[in-house]
Amino acid sequence: YLRSVVLHQWLFGYELPDTILLLTEDGHVWICATKKKCEFLQPAVDRDEDFKLHLLLRSKEDDNAANYDTLFKQAHARGSESN
């Protein structure tokens, strides 16, 4: 728990509870969060930086199944590229 809090504080200056972060070696950051947290992070999406930020809005309708599928695909795709 403490590692995730420290990472949130370092990256965002704010703790983002109940948020999933996926950091990839090629500079993509995938974040699955609530609407309020996505709105907080939205300004960073449009910035032209060395990384690309992707926001996934949490969904109660399907218990985040589509978001988990996206995250797993991205993790697997990025992992298989480095092998």
MMTF fields as JSON, N, C-alpha, C and O atoms, coordinates in Angstrom:
{
  "mmtfVersion": "1.0.0",
  "mmtfProducer": "UNKNOWN",
  "numBonds": 331,
  "numAtoms": 332,
  "numGroups": 83,
  "numChains": 1,
  "numModels": 1,
  "chainsPerModel": [1],
  "groupsPerChain": [83],
  "chainIdList": ["A"],
  "bondAtomList": [4, 2, 8, 6, 12, 10, 16, 14, 20, 18, 24, 22, 28, 26, 32, 30, 36, 34, 40, 38, 44, 42, 48, 46, 52, 50, 56, 54, 60, 58, 64, 62, 68, 66, 72, 70, 76, 74, 80, 78, 84, 82, 88, 86, 92, 90, 96, 94, 100, 98, 104, 102, 108, 106, 112, 110, 116, 114, 120, 118, 124, 122, 128, 126, 132, 130, 136, 134, 140, 138, 144, 142, 148, 146, 152, 150, 156, 154, 160, 158, 164, 162, 168, 166, 172, 170, 176, 174, 180, 178, 184, 182, 188, 186, 192, 190, 196, 194, 200, 198, 204, 202, 208, 206, 212, 210, 216, 214, 220, 218, 224, 222, 228, 226, 232, 230, 236, 234, 240, 238, 244, 242, 248, 246, 252, 250, 256, 254, 260, 258, 264, 262, 268, 266, 272, 270, 276, 274, 280, 278, 284, 282, 288, 286, 292, 290, 296, 294, 300, 298, 304, 302, 308, 306, 312, 310, 316, 314, 320, 318, 324, 322, 328, 326],
  "bondOrderList": [1, 1, 1, 1, 1, 1, 1, 1, 1, 1, 1, 1, 1, 1, 1, 1, 1, 1, 1, 1, 1, 1, 1, 1, 1, 1, 1, 1, 1, 1, 1, 1, 1, 1, 1, 1, 1, 1, 1, 1, 1, 1, 1, 1, 1, 1, 1, 1, 1, 1, 1, 1, 1, 1, 1, 1, 1, 1, 1, 1, 1, 1, 1, 1, 1, 1, 1, 1, 1, 1, 1, 1, 1, 1, 1, 1, 1, 1, 1, 1, 1, 1],
  "groupList": [{"groupName": "TYR", "atomNameList": ["N", "CA", "C", "O"], "elementList": ["N", "C", "C", "O"], "formalChargeList": [0, 0, 0, 0], "bondAtomList": [1, 0, 2, 1, 3, 2], "bondOrderList": [1, 1, 2], "singleLetterCode": "Y", "chemCompType": "L-PEPTIDE LINKING"}, {"groupName": "LEU", "atomNameList": ["N", "CA", "C", "O"], "elementList": ["N", "C", "C", "O"], "formalChargeList": [0, 0, 0, 0], "bondAtomList": [1, 0, 2, 1, 3, 2], "bondOrderList": [1, 1, 2], "singleLetterCode": "L", "chemCompType": "L-PEPTIDE LINKING"}, {"groupName": "ARG", "atomNameList": ["N", "CA", "C", "O"], "elementList": ["N", "C", "C", "O"], "formalChargeList": [0, 0, 0, 0], "bondAtomList": [1, 0, 2, 1, 3, 2], "bondOrderList": [1, 1, 2], "singleLetterCode": "R", "chemCompType": "L-PEPTIDE LINKING"}, {"groupName": "SER", "atomNameList": ["N", "CA", "C", "O"], "elementList": ["N", "C", "C", "O"], "formalChargeList": [0, 0, 0, 0], "bondAtomList": [1, 0, 2, 1, 3, 2], "bondOrderList": [1, 1, 2], "singleLetterCode": "S", "chemCompType": "L-PEPTIDE LINKING"}, {"groupName": "VAL", "atomNameList": ["N", "CA", "C", "O"], "elementList": ["N", "C", "C", "O"], "formalChargeList": [0, 0, 0, 0], "bondAtomList": [1, 0, 2, 1, 3, 2], "bondOrderList": [1, 1, 2], "singleLetterCode": "V", "chemCompType": "L-PEPTIDE LINKING"}, {"groupName": "HIS", "atomNameList": ["N", "CA", "C", "O"], "elementList": ["N", "C", "C", "O"], "formalChargeList": [0, 0, 0, 0], "bondAtomList": [1, 0, 2, 1, 3, 2], "bondOrderList": [1, 1, 2], "singleLetterCode": "H", "chemCompType": "L-PEPTIDE LINKING"}, {"groupName": "GLN", "atomNameList": ["N", "CA", "C", "O"], "elementList": ["N", "C", "C", "O"], "formalChargeList": [0, 0, 0, 0], "bondAtomList": [1, 0, 2, 1, 3, 2], "bondOrderList": [1, 1, 2], "singleLetterCode": "Q", "chemCompType": "L-PEPTIDE LINKING"}, {"groupName": "TRP", "atomNameList": ["N", "CA", "C", "O"], "elementList": ["N", "C", "C", "O"], "formalChargeList": [0, 0, 0, 0], "bondAtomList": [1, 0, 2, 1, 3, 2], "bondOrderList": [1, 1, 2], "singleLetterCode": "W", "chemCompType": "L-PEPTIDE LINKING"}, {"groupName": "PHE", "atomNameList": ["N", "CA", "C", "O"], "elementList": ["N", "C", "C", "O"], "formalChargeList": [0, 0, 0, 0], "bondAtomList": [1, 0, 2, 1, 3, 2], "bondOrderList": [1, 1, 2], "singleLetterCode": "F", "chemCompType": "L-PEPTIDE LINKING"}, {"groupName": "GLY", "atomNameList": ["N", "CA", "C", "O"], "elementList": ["N", "C", "C", "O"], "formalChargeList": [0, 0, 0, 0], "bondAtomList": [1, 0, 2, 1, 3, 2], "bondOrderList": [1, 1, 2], "singleLetterCode": "G", "chemCompType": "PEPTIDE LINKING"}, {"groupName": "GLU", "atomNameList": ["N", "CA", "C", "O"], "elementList": ["N", "C", "C", "O"], "formalChargeList": [0, 0, 0, 0], "bondAtomList": [1, 0, 2, 1, 3, 2], "bondOrderList": [1, 1, 2], "singleLetterCode": "E", "chemCompType": "L-PEPTIDE LINKING"}, {"groupName": "PRO", "atomNameList": ["N", "CA", "C", "O"], "elementList": ["N", "C", "C", "O"], "formalChargeList": [0, 0, 0, 0], "bondAtomList": [1, 0, 2, 1, 3, 2], "bondOrderList": [1, 1, 2], "singleLetterCode": "P", "chemCompType": "L-PEPTIDE LINKING"}, {"groupName": "ASP", "atomNameList": ["N", "CA", "C", "O"], "elementList": ["N", "C", "C", "O"], "formalChargeList": [0, 0, 0, 0], "bondAtomList": [1, 0, 2, 1, 3, 2], "bondOrderList": [1, 1, 2], "singleLetterCode": "D", "chemCompType": "L-PEPTIDE LINKING"}, {"groupName": "THR", "atomNameList": ["N", "CA", "C", "O"], "elementList": ["N", "C", "C", "O"], "formalChargeList": [0, 0, 0, 0], "bondAtomList": [1, 0, 2, 1, 3, 2], "bondOrderList": [1, 1, 2], "singleLetterCode": "T", "chemCompType": "L-PEPTIDE LINKING"}, {"groupName": "ILE", "atomNameList": ["N", "CA", "C", "O"], "elementList": ["N", "C", "C", "O"], "formalChargeList": [0, 0, 0, 0], "bondAtomList": [1, 0, 2, 1, 3, 2], "bondOrderList": [1, 1, 2], "singleLetterCode": "I", "chemCompType": "L-PEPTIDE LINKING"}, {"groupName": "CYS", "atomNameList": ["N", "CA", "C", "O"], "elementList": ["N", "C", "C", "O"], "formalChargeList": [0, 0, 0, 0], "bondAtomList": [1, 0, 2, 1, 3, 2], "bondOrderList": [1, 1, 2], "singleLetterCode": "C", "chemCompType": "L-PEPTIDE LINKING"}, {"groupName": "ALA", "atomNameList": ["N", "CA", "C", "O"], "elementList": ["N", "C", "C", "O"], "formalChargeList": [0, 0, 0, 0], "bondAtomList": [1, 0, 2, 1, 3, 2], "bondOrderList": [1, 1, 2], "singleLetterCode": "A", "chemCompType": "L-PEPTIDE LINKING"}, {"groupName": "LYS", "atomNameList": ["N", "CA", "C", "O"], "elementList": ["N", "C", "C", "O"], "formalChargeList": [0, 0, 0, 0], "bondAtomList": [1, 0, 2, 1, 3, 2], "bondOrderList": [1, 1, 2], "singleLetterCode": "K", "chemCompType": "L-PEPTIDE LINKING"}, {"groupName": "ASN", "atomNameList": ["N", "CA", "C", "O"], "elementList": ["N", "C", "C", "O"], "formalChargeList": [0, 0, 0, 0], "bondAtomList": [1, 0, 2, 1, 3, 2], "bondOrderList": [1, 1, 2], "singleLetterCode": "N", "chemCompType": "L-PEPTIDE LINKING"}],
  "groupTypeList": [0, 1, 2, 3, 4, 4, 1, 5, 6, 7, 1, 8, 9, 0, 10, 1, 11, 12, 13, 14, 1, 1, 1, 13, 10, 12, 9, 5, 4, 7, 14, 15, 16, 13, 17, 17, 17, 15, 10, 8, 1, 6, 11, 16, 4, 12, 2, 12, 10, 12, 8, 17, 1, 5, 1, 1, 1, 2, 3, 17, 10, 12, 12, 18, 16, 16, 18, 0, 12, 13, 1, 8, 17, 6, 16, 5, 16, 2, 9, 3, 10, 3, 18],
  "groupIdList": [1, 2, 3, 4, 5, 6, 7, 8, 9, 10, 11, 12, 13, 14, 15, 16, 17, 18, 19, 20, 21, 22, 23, 24, 25, 26, 27, 28, 29, 30, 31, 32, 33, 34, 35, 36, 37, 38, 39, 40, 41, 42, 43, 44, 45, 46, 47, 48, 49, 50, 51, 52, 53, 54, 55, 56, 57, 58, 59, 60, 61, 62, 63, 64, 65, 66, 67, 68, 69, 70, 71, 72, 73, 74, 75, 76, 77, 78, 79, 80, 81, 82, 83],
  "secStructList": [7, 2, 2, 2, 2, 2, 2, 2, 2, 2, 2, 2, 1, 1, 7, 7, 6, 6, 7, 3, 3, 3, 3, 7, 6, 6, 1, 3, 3, 3, 3, 3, 3, 7, 2, 2, 2, 2, 2, 2, 2, 2, 2, 2, 2, 6, 1, 7, 7, 1, 1, 3, 3, 3, 3, 3, 3, 7, 7, 6, 6, 6, 6, 6, 2, 2, 2, 2, 2, 2, 2, 2, 2, 2, 2, 2, 2, 2, 2, 2, 2, 2, 7],
  "xCoordList": [0.828, 0.0, 0.866, 0.605, 1.866, 2.67, 3.429, 3.63, 3.846, 4.555, 3.666, 4.117, 2.417, 1.516, 1.234, 1.136, 1.104, 0.87, 2.064, 1.895, 3.267, 4.482, 4.576, 4.939, 4.257, 4.291, 3.281, 3.604, 2.081, 1.064, 1.532, 1.403, 2.074, 2.55, 3.67, 3.703, 4.588, 5.72, 5.269, 5.728, 4.385, 3.937, 2.96, 3.07, 2.006, 0.895, 0.805, 0.073, 1.54, 1.435, 0.123, -0.326, -0.488, -1.819, -2.002, -1.554, -2.645, -2.925, -4.185, -5.198, -4.121, -5.257, -5.698, -5.332, -6.486, -6.921, -7.851, -8.523, -7.875, -8.724, -8.428, -9.338, -7.158, -6.725, -5.692, -4.823, -5.791, -4.825, -3.892, -4.345, -2.595, -1.586, -0.844, -0.432, -0.678, 0.15, 1.183, 0.84, 2.444, 3.546, 4.296, 4.678, 4.509, 5.208, 6.57, 6.785, 7.471, 8.828, 8.874, 9.804, 7.885, 7.897, 7.235, 6.981, 6.958, 6.467, 4.969, 4.476, 4.236, 2.78, 2.386, 2.933, 1.43, 0.9, -0.606, -1.321, -1.069, -2.496, -3.038, -2.48, -4.126, -4.71, -6.199, -6.935, -6.622, -8.045, -8.516, -8.055, -9.442, -9.856, -11.304, -11.943, -11.794, -13.152, -13.22, -12.198, -14.433, -14.647, -13.934, -13.312, -14.019, -13.402, -11.879, -11.264, -11.291, -9.833, -9.407, -8.365, -10.206, -9.899, -9.968, -9.148, -10.948, -11.043, -9.824, -9.326, -9.345, -8.15, -6.921, -6.063, -6.84, -5.667, -5.776, -4.772, -6.953, -7.185, -6.208, -5.76, -5.857, -4.91, -3.568, -2.905, -3.178, -1.905, -1.995, -0.967, -3.2, -3.373, -2.952, -2.335, -3.282, -3.054, -1.657, -1.327, -0.85, 0.499, 1.411, 1.278, 2.32, 3.286, 4.551, 5.438, 4.619, 5.727, 6.406, 6.062, 7.369, 8.066, 7.229, 7.633, 6.073, 5.189, 3.789, 3.45, 2.99, 1.61, 0.703, 0.831, -0.212, -1.128, -2.464, -3.033, -2.966, -4.253, -5.144, -4.74, -6.343, -7.278, -8.404, -8.992, -8.687, -9.799, -10.767, -10.393, -11.993, -13.013, -13.578, -14.035, -13.544, -14.069, -15.547, -16.286, -15.965, -17.344, -17.931, -17.398, -19.024, -19.703, -20.584, -20.926, -20.95, -21.871, -21.304, -22.024, -20.022, -19.416, -18.282, -17.433, -18.272, -17.226, -15.832, -14.885, -15.723, -14.451, -13.863, -12.664, -14.66, -14.15, -13.472, -12.398, -14.077, -13.48, -12.167, -11.209, -12.122, -10.89, -9.788, -8.642, -10.121, -9.134, -8.621, -7.428, -9.524, -9.125, -8.13, -7.118, -8.413, -7.506, -6.157, -5.119, -6.16, -4.903, -4.095, -2.88, -4.759, -4.055, -3.466, -2.34, -4.233, -3.724, -2.504, -1.526, -2.555, -1.426, -0.205, 0.917, -0.423, 0.686, 1.306, 2.529, 0.474, 0.977, 1.674, 2.737, 1.092, 1.687, 3.041, 3.994, 3.133, 4.393, 5.418, 6.601, 4.981, 5.89, 6.439, 7.601, 5.598, 6.053, 6.963, 7.757, 6.861, 7.747, 9.182, 10.116, 9.375, 10.713, 11.382, 12.589, 10.608, 11.192, 11.743, 12.266],
  "yCoordList": [-1.2, 0.0, 1.256, 2.178, 1.309, 2.518, 2.827, 3.996, 1.815, 2.054, 2.768, 3.675, 2.365, 3.015, 4.459, 5.334, 4.714, 6.083, 6.962, 8.084, 6.462, 7.216, 7.483, 8.586, 6.501, 6.679, 7.734, 8.594, 7.678, 8.683, 10.075, 11.021, 10.202, 11.503, 12.022, 13.209, 11.145, 11.551, 11.942, 12.948, 11.159, 11.43, 12.598, 13.44, 12.646, 13.575, 14.621, 15.602, 14.421, 15.32, 15.134, 16.033, 13.975, 13.714, 12.207, 11.49, 11.712, 10.289, 9.969, 10.657, 8.939, 8.526, 7.127, 6.144, 7.023, 5.7, 5.048, 5.732, 3.736, 2.953, 3.271, 3.353, 3.448, 3.771, 2.748, 2.355, 2.32, 1.377, 2.137, 2.876, 1.958, 2.556, 1.439, 0.455, 1.599, 0.698, 1.568, 2.376, 1.398, 2.147, 1.209, 0.11, 1.625, 0.783, 1.382, 2.585, 0.541, 0.982, 1.98, 2.782, 1.94, 2.827, 4.182, 4.949, 4.478, 5.799, 5.967, 7.095, 4.886, 4.968, 4.766, 3.906, 5.567, 5.456, 5.257, 6.135, 4.113, 3.795, 3.928, 3.355, 4.683, 4.929, 4.607, 5.15, 3.725, 3.393, 4.012, 3.633, 4.969, 5.721, 6.173, 6.003, 6.749, 7.282, 8.562, 9.109, 9.017, 10.212, 11.43, 12.196, 11.61, 12.76, 12.741, 13.775, 11.584, 11.472, 11.645, 12.237, 11.133, 11.326, 12.806, 13.293, 13.523, 14.965, 15.691, 16.638, 15.253, 15.827, 15.614, 16.491, 14.451, 14.098, 14.536, 14.525, 14.918, 15.247, 16.278, 16.102, 17.339, 18.306, 17.685, 18.181, 16.625, 15.975, 15.139, 14.827, 14.769, 13.934, 14.683, 14.107, 15.945, 16.724, 17.326, 17.946, 17.159, 17.726, 16.914, 15.694, 17.583, 16.922, 16.651, 17.5, 15.481, 15.088, 13.849, 13.377, 13.339, 12.119, 10.872, 9.765, 11.051, 9.928, 10.249, 11.409, 9.218, 9.363, 8.835, 7.684, 9.673, 9.318, 8.888, 9.584, 7.73, 7.194, 7.03, 6.405, 7.582, 7.477, 6.504, 6.564, 5.618, 4.684, 4.973, 4.9, 5.297, 5.618, 4.334, 3.455, 4.228, 3.032, 2.869, 3.848, 1.62, 1.312, 0.307, -0.79, 0.683, -0.239, -1.22, -2.286, -0.858, -1.688, -3.073, -4.068, -3.141, -4.432, -4.784, -5.619, -4.148, -4.358, -4.151, -4.853, -3.189, -2.802, -3.878, -3.851, -4.811, -5.899, -5.363, -5.838, -4.387, -3.828, -3.113, -3.204, -2.409, -1.728, -2.727, -2.543, -3.78, -4.798, -5.462, -5.74, -5.715, -6.314, -5.408, -5.883, -4.115, -3.151, -3.135, -3.165, -3.089, -3.063, -4.336, -4.273, -5.494, -6.756, -6.822, -7.285, -6.355, -6.351, -5.449, -5.819, -4.262, -3.341, -3.904, -3.801, -4.492, -5.08, -6.231, -6.357, -7.056, -8.211, -7.745, -8.264, -6.764, -6.271, -5.636, -5.869, -4.85, -4.178, -5.181, -5.055, -6.19, -7.207, -8.099, -8.501, -8.413, -9.28, -8.555, -9.195, -7.215, -6.449, -6.461, -6.422, -6.515, -6.467, -7.829, -7.923, -8.901, -10.255, -10.618, -11.718],
  "zCoordList": [0.0, 0.0, 0.0, -0.772, 0.828, 0.932, -0.357, -0.683, -1.085, -2.345, -3.353, -4.052, -3.428, -4.385, -3.979, -4.839, -2.689, -2.215, -2.555, -3.032, -2.312, -2.617, -4.12, -4.529, -4.931, -6.386, -6.826, -7.646, -6.298, -6.634, -6.239, -7.016, -5.036, -4.573, -5.463, -5.788, -5.86, -6.683, -8.093, -8.634, -8.68, -10.042, -10.128, -11.019, -9.205, -9.338, -8.229, -8.362, -7.141, -6.008, -5.268, -4.557, -5.432, -4.894, -4.814, -5.708, -3.775, -3.672, -4.468, -4.34, -5.276, -6.091, -5.666, -6.312, -4.579, -4.134, -5.16, -5.932, -5.152, -6.057, -7.516, -8.341, -7.824, -9.177, -9.617, -8.839, -10.869, -11.427, -12.355, -13.228, -12.169, -13.04, -13.765, -13.152, -15.058, -15.845, -16.55, -17.412, -16.18, -16.777, -17.708, -17.305, -18.94, -19.901, -20.238, -20.09, -20.686, -21.006, -22.153, -22.236, -23.037, -24.201, -23.922, -24.851, -22.66, -22.305, -22.28, -22.289, -22.249, -22.134, -20.679, -19.988, -20.225, -18.873, -19.0, -19.483, -18.569, -18.606, -17.196, -16.26, -17.033, -15.724, -15.784, -16.609, -14.905, -14.766, -13.459, -12.382, -13.557, -12.377, -12.502, -13.54, -11.427, -11.409, -12.246, -12.66, -12.478, -13.305, -12.721, -13.457, -11.422, -10.778, -10.943, -11.208, -10.788, -10.925, -12.39, -12.668, -13.31, -14.733, -15.101, -15.879, -14.542, -14.794, -14.227, -14.836, -13.07, -12.45, -13.339, -13.44, -13.98, -14.79, -16.248, -16.96, -16.71, -18.116, -18.686, -19.819, -17.966, -18.545, -18.951, -19.861, -18.293, -18.625, -19.894, -20.495, -20.313, -21.504, -22.764, -23.66, -22.826, -24.039, -24.139, -25.15, -23.131, -23.136, -24.041, -24.136, -24.691, -25.561, -24.748, -24.658, -24.171, -23.302, -23.877, -24.96, -23.133, -23.527, -23.28, -23.636, -22.675, -22.392, -22.894, -23.127, -23.055, -23.508, -22.408, -21.991, -21.937, -20.867, -21.455, -22.296, -21.005, -21.452, -20.225, -19.244, -20.274, -19.16, -19.5, -20.58, -18.57, -18.692, -17.552, -16.381, -17.891, -16.891, -16.299, -17.03, -14.967, -14.31, -14.615, -14.721, -14.754, -15.117, -14.139, -13.968, -13.504, -12.592, -13.361, -12.849, -14.588, -15.366, -15.651, -15.571, -15.982, -16.297, -15.333, -15.646, -14.165, -13.154, -13.741, -13.386, -14.631, -15.264, -16.168, -16.444, -16.631, -17.463, -18.719, -19.087, -19.38, -20.599, -20.28, -21.047, -19.158, -18.768, -18.437, -18.849, -17.698, -17.38, -18.65, -18.775, -19.591, -20.862, -21.586, -22.101, -21.628, -22.261, -21.567, -22.228, -20.242, -19.487, -19.702, -19.888, -19.677, -19.9, -21.306, -21.492, -22.296, -23.675, -23.807, -24.456, -23.193, -23.263, -22.542, -23.039, -21.382, -20.633, -21.418, -21.481, -22.007, -22.772, -24.037, -24.379, -24.748, -25.987, -25.716, -26.459, -24.676, -24.338, -23.866, -24.184, -23.101, -22.593, -23.69, -23.646, -24.683, -25.761, -26.739, -27.429, -26.813, -27.693, -27.189, -27.991, -25.862, -25.311, -25.304, -25.08, -25.548, -25.564, -26.9, -27.074]
}
